[in-house]
Amino acid sequence: MRILHTSDWHIGRSFHGHSTLDALSAVLDVLVAQVRDHDVDVVVIAGDVFDSAAPSAACYPLLTNTLASLVDEGARVVVTSGNHDSAARLGFQSALLRDEITVVTDPLSVGAPVTIPDADGPVHFYGIPYLEPAIVRHLWEGVELRSQAQTIGHAMELIRRDLASRGGRSIVIAHCFAAGVEATPGVEREIRQGGLDNVPLPVFDGPDYIALGHIHGRQQLSDRVRYAGAPLHYSFGEAGKPRGSWLVDLDARGLASVEWLELPVPRPLVTLRAPFDDLLGDPALDEYLDQWVRAEYTDSTPQLDPMRRLQSRFPWCATVAHVPAAPRADDGLGYARRVRAARDDAEIIDAFLAHVREGEGASDAERALVREVLDARAVAEARS
């Protein structure tokens, strides 16, 4: 049997205020083509199908059309809910879906597999929807569920117990943060790297393959425990990291091979750091004109209207940050103390400029202009 493992589509997520629906639709079209070209039997989607519990109306057709296309290419589809999904919204019409599509959102369904046979016998697909301990602990009386490790551990015990009575090969689909994984800072929202949300790797012992979701980057924790990551880049922290899915082959004995299938990146991400004038005029940066740009300008003082000016060169500039090459030295004096120490208005103005311009006070030309204005004011006051 051939299985495609994908996850974290995050339908409806924006990128710095820009919709990603069109880009995601194009990438998922490629994924559907891969299912056809590689004769995939089953596609598993390990949670975070939507980006929010209340996705906009435009998000639903993308999911519906993609699932239908996967089935039209001959694949069965098994979907589980993630922490960003509303289990009720994702699963409300599951009973009405085509027989080839199964959506697993009910915690009490854990341990009841979707069984799909091939020439070598049955393969049992066990879906684990996202299980928040505080929400599901009342469902299993007498079982302590205060952490993700305990909750996923209990789910896996139910799966192993059922699998022991059935026999055959098995796949588990789950959405969690497994211990040992490397999260991208600022990307995997709602991940707390303390002990509560870490699920130890031995918890997943038993099945032939564990298809995980929740982490946006490709990760391999063992031969049989992997994250596929998201099909799009959703943060500049992910720039340059591959997008794709895992192609998993089972033979009569179990896991036979796993291959990475690359997905295209519709618009690459790049962080450019340079003085502001270089960002605006350096010809060497022309290659980034059609990429998502995070601009970090290193001038000592903030620039006026930097986003508008940078977007005149980089149409896809998404964010701008002022990152001085030489950060202001802290002399221990606050602005108020500098003002009190000033001997005249010129020094007060100089203190203000230094405060708002990362320690850079008035230049010689600015001091001359300030002196000219102050002298003119003094003359006007004397005449009045």
N, C-alpha and C positions, 0 to 999 in steps of 0.2 A: 504494500500500500504506500502511496505517495501523499504526503501531507505538507501543506504550506502554512507556516506559523507566522502570523502578523499580529500587530497590536497597536494601541494608542493612536488611533486615527484622529481623534480630537476634532471631529467635524464641528465647524462653527468657531473654532479658535481664531482670533485675530493676531496679526503680527504688527505690533506698534501702530495699531489703528487701521491696518489694512486687512481686508478680508482675504482668507486663504482658500475659500471654497473652490475657485477655479483651478488654482494650482493643485489642490488635493485631488480634485476630480481627474485632472490629467495624469497624475501619478497613479491613482487607483485604476485608471484605464490600462496602464502598463502592467499593473499587478494582475489584472484580469487576463491580459494577453499572455503573461507568464504561466498562469494556470492552464491555459490552452496549450501553449508550446511545450510544457513539461508534463502534460497528461496528469495533472494533480487530481487526486481522488477526493481529498477533504481539505477545506480551508478552515483553520481555527483562528479566531480573533480574540485575543486575551485582554479584553476590557478597554475602558476609556474610548468607546466608540464615538460618543459625543464629548464635547468639551465642557458642557454644563448640564445641570439637572433640568434646565428648561431651555432647550435649544430653540433657535428661531425656526420659523416655518420653512425657510430655504434649506435647512439642514436635512430634512427628512427625505426629499427626493434623491439626494446624493446617496444616502444609505440604501434606500429602496432599489434604486437603479443598479448600484454596485452589487448588491446581494443577488438580484435577479440575473445580472450578467455572469456572475460566478456559477450560478446554477445552470444557466444556458450553456456554459462551457463544460458541463458534465460533472461539476464538483458538488459534494455535500458541504454544508457550512455549519459550524458550531460557534456560537458567539456567547461570551460571558460579559457581565457588566463590571465596570471599574468604579473607582471612587469618584470620578467626575460624572458618571452616568447617574440618572435616576433609574433605579431598577424598575419602578412601576412604569415609567414612560417607555423605556427600552423594551420591556417585555409585555406591554399591555395587549398587543395583538399577536402574541406568539402562537396562540391556538389557531389563528387564522392563516398562518404562514404556510407556504408550500412545504410539503413533506421533507424536502431536501434541506430545509433551514431550521435549525434549532437554536433558540435563544434561552440561555440559562441565567435566570435572575433570582430564583427562589432559593434562599439558603437551605430550606428543608429538602431540596432536590439533591443536595450533596450526597454522593454515594450511590446515586441512581444513574447509570451511564447511558449515553447514546451509543448503541452497539451497531457497528457497520462492518459487515463481513467482506473479506476478499478471498482470493484463491487459497490462502493458507489458514482460513478460519476467521473467527470474530476479532475485531479490535474495539475495545471499550474506551469511549471518550468521556472522561469525568470532568465536568465543568464546576469550578468553584467561583461563584460570583464574589465581588468584593465584600468581605465580612468585617464590619466595624464591631469590635467586641462589645461596646456599650449598647449596641442596637440588637445584636443577635444572641447575647448570652442567655436570655430567658427561654430560648427555643429548645435548649437541651438541658433538662433538669438534672441537677447533680453534677454538672461538669463546670469546672472553673474556667471562665474565659475572660481574662482581664488584659490580654495582650494579643498582638497579631500572631506571635509564636504559638500561643496556646490555641488560638482560634483556628489557624491553618493546620496546626498539629492535630486538632480534633477532626477537622475535615479529612485530613489524610488518613487518620485511623478508620473513619467510616469507609473511605475508598478502599483501603487495604483489606478491610473485613469483607466488603462486597466482592472484591476481586478474587479473594481466596476461595469463595464459593463458586465463582463463575469460571475461573481459569482464562487463559488466553492473554493476548497482548493488550497494552493499555497506554493511553495518553491522558495526562492531566493538564488542564488549562486553568491558570490562576492569575490573580492580580494582586501583587504584594511587593514588599521590599525585602529581598533576600539578603542575609548577612554575606558580606564579602563583595557585594556589587559596588561599583563606583558610580555615584550619582553626579550629574552635571550641576554645578552650583547655579541656583536661580532658575532651574528648568523644571525638575520634578517637584511640582508644587505639592504641599501637604505631606512631604516626606520628612519625618523627624528621625534623625539618625541616632537617637538614644535607643535603649534596649527594648522599649515597648513595641516598636514597629519592625524590628529586625527578626526575620524568620531564619533560624539556623538551617544550613544546607541539608543535614541528615533528616530533617523533617520530611523531605521529598523522596526518601528512599522507597523503592518498590517498583513503580511504573517504569515503562520503557523510555518515556520521554516526558519532560515537564516543560510546557509552553507558558512562559511567564510574560506578563505585561506590567507596566507602571514606570519603568525606566525608559527614557527616550533614546538611549544609545544602545547599539548592539553590544551584548555582553554574553560571555560564555563562562558559566560557573563550574561546569563539568561537561563531559561529553553529552550528558542527557538532560542538563538543566541550563536553559538559555533564555535570554531576552532578545526579542526581535527589534525593539525600539520603534520609534515613530516613523511614518513614511515621509514626513516633512521636517525641515529644521524649524523649530519654534522659538529659538533663542540664539543670540550671537555666540553664546557659550558652546553651541553645537557646531559651529562653523568648521567645515572640513571633515566632519565625521560622516561615515558612510550611511546611506539610507537603504533599506531593503527588507528582506524577510528570509527565514530559514526554510529550506526545502529538505524535508525529513523523509527518509525511506525506511520502511519496516520490511523485514523478511519473515520467514516462518519462525525464526528464533527470537525476534525482537528488533532492536535498533540496529540498522545496517549501515546507514551513512547520513551525514548532515552536510548540506551545501548552502553557501550564502548566495542569494540572488540579489544583485544590485538593482536599486531603483534610481531613476534620474532625479537630479536636483533642479527644479525649474528655474530658480534664481539663486546662485551662490551667495554666501554671506562673507563679508570681509570687514575687518577693523583696520582703519587707517589712522595712524598717529603721526602728526607732523605739525610744524608751524602753520598757522591759518593761511598765510599767503601761499605756502607750498600746496596745501590742499586745494586751493582755488586755481593754481596755475602750473603745477609740476606736470609736464607731459607724460612722465613715467606712470602717472596714475590713470591714464586714459583707459587702460584695460579694465578698470572697475566701473566704468560709466553705466553698465547695465546690471550691476550687482546691488544687492542690499548692502548698504554702507553704514557702519557705525564710525562716525568721525570723532577723533579725539585730538583737539588742537592744543599745542604745548606752549602757546604764548604765555607770557607772565600775567597778562591782563585779559579779562573777558572781552569778547568781541560783541559788537552790536548786531542783533538779528542774525546770528550765525546759521540757523537752520535754513532760512530763506535763501541766504547767499550760497550756502553749500548745495542746496537743491537746484540752483541754477546751473551747476555743473554736474552733480550726481542726482538725477531725477529720483533714484530709489534710496536716497539718504533717509534712514529711518530714525536715527538718534544722534545727538551731538553731545559731547561732554568736554568740559574744560579741564584739562589735565596738565597743569604747568610743569615744565621740565625741571624747574627749580622751585619747589614748594616754599612758601613764605616761612622764614625762620621765626619761631615763636620767642619774642623777647620778654614775654610775661606781662606786657602792658596791654590792657584792653583799650578800646577806642575812647571810652570816657576819660581814662587817665591821660591819654595822649592829648585830648582836647583841653583838659585842665592844665596840662603842662605847657600848652602853646602860649607864646608871648604876644602874638598878634593874629589878626584874621588870616594872613597869608599862611601861617603855620597851622591854623585850624583847617584850612582848605587842604594843605599838604597832608595832614593827618587823616582827613576823610578819604582822599585819593588812595593813600597807602592802605587804608582799611578795606576799600572795595576792590582794589587791584592787586591783591595778593602781595602786599608789601611794597609795591612800586609807587612811590610818591610822585610829585609833579616833576616833569622834565624841565630843562632850562627854558625852553620856549614857553611851556605852560606857566612857569613861575613869572616870566616876563609879562605874559598876558594877564595873569592874576594881579600882578603889581599895577599894571596899567589900569585895570578896572577899579581896583581899590583906590588908587590915586584920583581917578576921575570922580569916584563917589565922594572922596574927602573934599575935593574942590567944590562939588555941588552942594555938599552940606555946609561948607563955609560961606558960600554965597547966600544960602537961605537963612 
